[in-house]
Amino acid sequence: MNHLKVIIIGAGIGGLTAGIALKQAGYEVEIYDRVATLRPVGAGISLWSNGVKVLNRLGLGAEIAAIGGEMNAMEYRSKTGELLNHIDLMPLIDRVGQRPYPVARRDLQAMLLAAFPGQVYLNHKCIDFEESETEIAAIFENGHRTSGDLIIAADGIRSQFRKQILDEPVEPKYAGYINWNGLVPADEKLAPKNTWSIYVGEHKRASLMPVGDSRCYFFLDVPLSPDNSAEPADYRAELKAHFHGWDEPVQQLIERLNPAETARIAIHDMGPIDRYVRGRVALLGDAAHATCPDLGQGGCQALEDAWVLSNYLIATNISVPDALKRYESERKERANAVVAKARQRAEQIHGCDPDVTQAWYQQLKHEPPEDVTGAIAKTILGGPLR
């Protein structure tokens, strides 16, 4: 279809990527976000090869390579530092045809903003829409109104559009753990160069992975009640208590992190849901399928959404609603499976069933590295760009 006008609600990874793809198709695109300043939630993201391939296809391969970290291996260690498994990632990269790029979220969002050849309208909270046979209008709290051929609702895990798409509220579900994350300067006293280093034990996890500009993205997970809260001034003390007795690199990480720049997030997911589309409105990214971060696929699935949706709009010409239903049919099966798999992985790691988690610790000691990379490859190659 030609000469479409697309309204995108949400200027996160998925909304911006969709905007870039649709502008490249020659469409008129308007992007709106309710916030006054774009501040990504969380410090980093493990962008696996399926997500990178979408950026390559949009002409952003050099840009993502410039800001991404070089990650050539993974290692699992016990809480006391015993090496459980070392996994060379080069066979995975050779198999799937693209290396992953762990990246700081702020850098990724800045890259996407720079690549979008249009304006992003901030301080615009969309509160409703009105649809006719030929167009759809987005209505904003500040009185603004705009009309187009479709709305892409990329407004996150607490989407305002999802209830209207589904005719019922579907709320995010707590995944069972709190995640502290941020950035620290890279140092081999913390983790080997170009290696994703993961410490596990007591249903907890401490992790460092390389990102651009000689930094590491870190996260620390602890199973706690969702209403457990703390102020940044208390983060270091609570982490020292939670990780007391863990290996020296974990202690060094806790000492070196900046509490004022560390996020503390109660991890939730959402879905699977059975509908992503209604008429001229399509959910995209976390609005449709928010995942636990334990597969590193949340951002990648939003990128895949953007690619598939733009492809159906460009390549089919029956109608906009028909193209959106084709998008829904393809993405629902793929993304819903990732949501379920990520939830299962989160439960395995964080002691939902202590026996299952203990068995996983034992498995890590004996699991062939090719089994680990094979499972990652299967997820990567399930995407639209193989």
N, C-alpha and C positions, 0 to 999 in steps of 0.2 A: 504494500500500500504506500501511496505517496502523499505528501503534503499534510501530514498529521500534526496536530498540536498535542503535546503530552505535558500533563501536570504531575510533578513528582513531589510527594510530601515526605520529607526526611532527607537530610544532607549527610548521611553517614556513608559507609563504604558502598552499600548496595545502591542507594539513591544516586550518588555521584557517578558510579560506574554506569548505571542505566542512562543517566543523562549524557555521559560521554558517548556511549554507543548510539543513542538515538540522535544526537546532534550529528554524528558522523554519517548517519543515514539521511541527513537533510531535513529532519523534523524540527519543528519549533518546540523548544523545551523550556519549561519554567520549573525551578526547584525552590521549595519553601521549607523552612524549618521553624519550629516554635521558639527556639532558644535565641538569646541575644548574642551569644558567642559560642562558636563551635568548639566544644571540648570533648574529645573522644573519651569513652568510659574504658578505663584500663590503659596500661602503659604499652603493651606490645601484643603482637599477634603472630602466630606461627602460620605463615602463608605457604601452604603446601603446593605442589606442582600443578594441581588442577586449577587453583586460583591464579597462579602465575601465568598459566597458558591463556587465560582470558585477557589479562593485561597485555601479554604479548600480542594477542590478536587485535587489540585496540591500539597498537603502536606504542605501548608504554614499557616495552621490555627493557630498554636501556635505563629508564627512569627507576623501575623497581629494583634492578640489579644494583644501581648506585646507592640505594638506601637500605637494601637488605643485607643481612648477615650471611657469611659463608659458613654453612653447616655441613660438615663432611662426615660426622659420626655422631652416634648416641652412646651414652653409657648409663647403666643403672648401677647404683651403689646402695648398700644397706645404710642405715642411719649412722653406723660406726665407721663407714667408709670402705667396707669390703666391696670389691668389684664383683658385681653379680653377672653383668653381661656387657660386652662391648660390641657395637653394631656399626659396621662400615656402611655408610649411606651411598657410596658411589655405585654399587650394583643397582640400588633402587633408582638413582638418577639416570643411569644408562637404560634401565627398563622403561621408565615412563617418559624419558626424553626431555626432562627439565628439572633443574635443581629447585628445592624449596628456598624461600627467602623469609626467615624470621625478620620482622620489621617493627619499629616503633609505630604505634597507632597514629601518633601526631604527624610523623613523617609521611605515612601513607595517606592520611587525609589531606595534608598539604599538597602532596603530589597529584591527587585526584582533583582537588580544587583548581590547581594550576592548569590541569588538562581540560577542564570543562570550559568551553568557550561561551560562557553566558554568565548571567548574574544569579547568585543564590540569595533569596530574600529571607532574611532573618527576622525574628520577632513577628512571625506570622503563624499563629496557631490555628490549624484547620479544625473547625468544629462540626462541619456537616457538608453534605453534597446533595445536589439535585440532578437527576438524570432524566433525559428525554430520549426519544428514539434516535436522535441524530447527534447529541452532544451531552456533556456532563459539566456541571459547574461545581467548583470548590468554594466554600464559604468560610471566611476567617473571622476570628473573634474581634479583630480590629476594624471590621466592616468591609474589608477588601473582598472582592469576588472576581473569579476568573473562570473562563469556560474553555473547554478543549474537547478532544476526541476520546481521551481516557485519563484516568487517574492511576498512578502507581503509588500505593501506600507502602512506603519504606520507612515507617515511623516507629520501628523498634518493637521490643518484646512487650511493651505495654501499649500497643497500637490502639488508636481511637477508632480505626476502621474495622478491626477484626470482628467486633460484636455485630456490626451491621452486615458484614459478609456472611456470618454464621448464624445470625438470628439468636444468638445466645453468647454470654460472656465465657471466654476460655482464659482463665488466669494463669500466670506463670506458676510453676511448681518448684519448691525449694529442693535443691539437689543434695542437701545434707552437709554442706561444708562452706566455710569461709575461706576466701582467697585474698591474700595480700600480694600485690604486684607492683613492679616499678622498674627503673633502670639504674644500673650501676656501671662505672667504668670497667672494661674488661681487664682481667688480671688472672694469670695462670695459677695464682694462689687460690682463686675461687673455682675456676673450671679450666680444663685444657682448651687450648686454642681451637677454634672452629668445631667445637663439640657441644652438643646438648647434654648437659650433665644433670642426672635426676637421682635424688636420694629418696628412699622410701622406708617406711617403718611406722609402727603404731597407728596405722591407717592415715598417716600424714604423708606429705610430700614436699620436698624442696627442690627447686629446679632453676637452672640457668641456661639460657641459650643466646648465641651471638646475634646481635643486630648491627646495623651500620654505625659508622663513626666510632669504632672501637668501644662499643658498649655491650653489656649483657642485659637482656630482659629476664627478670627473675619473677618467680611466683612461689608462694608458700601456702599450702592447703592444710586446714585443720577441721575435722568434723566438730561442729558446734551447733547450738540451736540458732535458728535464723534471727532471733531477736537479741542475740549477743552483740553488743556494740562497744565501741571504744573510741577515744579521741586520738588523733595522731600523736600527741605527746606521750601516749601510753603504748604505742605500737611496739617499740623496741622491747619494753619490759614484758609485754604479753608474749611476744615471739620467743624471747629467751626462755620463758617459762614453758611454752609449748614444745620447744626444741631443745630442752635441757639434755645434755649428754650426747647430742648429735655430733657428727664429725666436724673438725675444725673449719673447713670451708663454709659450712652452714653457719657456724658462729661468726665467722668473718663477714659473711653476707649480712647478717643481722646488724652487726656493728657499722657496716658501711652504708646501708640503705639510708635514704633521706626520708624520715617519717612524713614530712610536709608534702612530699611528692610521691608518696606511696598510696595506692588505692587499696581499700579494704572492702571487698564485695561479697555479699551473700549470693552464692551462685544459684541461679534459677534456669530452668529451661521451659519450653512451652510447646505443647503438641505431643504427638502428631495430630493434625486436624484434617478433616476430609474435604475442605473447600478452600481454595486460594483466591477464587474469582467470583464476582457477581456482576453481570452486565458489563459495564465499562470501567470497573474498578478491579485492580489486581493487587494482592498482597505480595510483598517481596522482602527477602531477607528475614530478620528476626521477627517481623510482624507475622510471618507465615510459619516459621520453623526455627525458633530460638533453640540452640543446642547447648548442652554442657560443653565446656572448652576442652574436654579430655581427649578428643580426637584432633583438635586443632582445625576443625572444619567449619566453624561458624561463619567466618568471613569468606571462606572459599565458596560456601553454598550461596551466599548473597551475590558473589561475583558470577557464579554459574547462572543464577536466576536472571541477572541483568543480561547476560549473553543470550540465553534461550528466549527470553521475552522479546528482546530487540530483533532476534532472528525471525520469529514468527510474524511480527508486525511487518518486517521488510519483505519476507518471502511469500506471504499469503495475501490474498486479495478478496476473500469472501466478505469479511466484515471485521471490525475491531473486536466485538464480543467473541467471534469465532476464533480469532488469533489468540485471545486471552485464554479461551478454554483449551486450546492446544498447548499453550504454555503450562496451564494447570495440570493437564494430563501427564506431561513429561516430567515436570518438576515434583509433583506430589509424591510419586513413587520413590524417586531418588532422595529428596530431602527428608521425607518422613522416615526413611530407613536410617539415615544418618542421625536424626534426632534419637531414635530408639537405640542405636548402637552406642552413641555417646553417653546416653543415660546408663546403659549397662556397664560401660567402661568406668564411669564415675562411681557407680556402686561397688564395682570390683576393687577399685583403688582405695576407696575411703571407708571400707569396713561396714557397709550395709549388712552384709553377712560376714562376720569375722572369719569364719572357716574358709569362705571363698577368697577373701583377701590374703589369708595366710597361705593358701594353696598357690595363689599368684606369686607371692614372694618366692616360694620354692620353685615355681615354674621358671622364674627369671634366671635362676642359676643354671638351668639345663636347656633352655629354649634355644634352638639353633638361630643364629642371627638372620638367616634367610627366611625363617618363618615370620619374624618380626617385619622385615622389609616386604615380604610377600603380602602380609595383611595390609600394610600401608599402601602398597601398590594397587591392591584390589579396590580400596576406597578411591584413590586418585583416578584410576582408569574407569571408574563408574561414571565419571563426569562427561559432559558433552564434547569436550575437546580431548581426544585420546592421543 
